[in-house]
Amino acid sequence: MRVIRWPMRARAATALAWLALIAGADRPLAAEDPPRTPVRIELSTQPPADAIRPFPTTEPTTFSVRVLDGAGAAVRDARVHVTLKSPPRGALFSTGFPIFEATTSFAFEAPAHEGVAEFTSFLPIRGDYALTVKASPPERDAARLEYKTQVFTVGVNENSAQVRNAAILLAGLFALGAVAGWFFARTQGLLRLAETTAPSGGR
């Protein structure tokens, strides 16, 4: 029987390959990077949202934007980009200041050092404002957190006193119109009655 002899280099390479395979079997598999979690964005206002009225009825509104992680902890040194757009023109009624309708009130970027960014603004007209907030985590948290964009609706109702005065004015105009209509209708009726009952002159 013929014996096949491997060259020395081939036998050495084969031995090294088996050693590498054995060593790799004992080594634990590398863990995959955990998925990143979007940050949470919360908004609060002062005065509360249901108490905001158009300027100058109330003081300027203070907005507080909080950036949190999945566990509810503040994301320190996050950055926020904020854009506020004023309400569009209503389908039936104007907001009272057409120059402000559907315009960008402001847009800026600010740090949230303790996970909170605050800013103040006047809200001059009634309607629903669109506040867009984009929050980005700091570089050190980029492996576990990712940015998020959220749009908040801030509704501004008309001053209750102005609504009451407008209702009183409309009611007064309606009552005045009703009285005027009754008066003119009665006058026309009396005139027609007088024409029908008046004696006709002979020739």
Secondary structure, DSSP 8 states (H G I E B T S, - for coil): -------HHHHHHHHHHHHHHHHHHHS---------EE-EEEEEEES-GGG---TTSS--EEEEEEEE-TTS-B-TTEEEEEEEE-----SSS--S-GGGTT-EEEEEEEEETTSEEEEEE---S-EEEEEEEEEE--GGGTTTEE-EEEEEEEEE---HHHHHHHHHHHHHHHHHHHHHHHHHHHHHHHHHHHHHHS-----
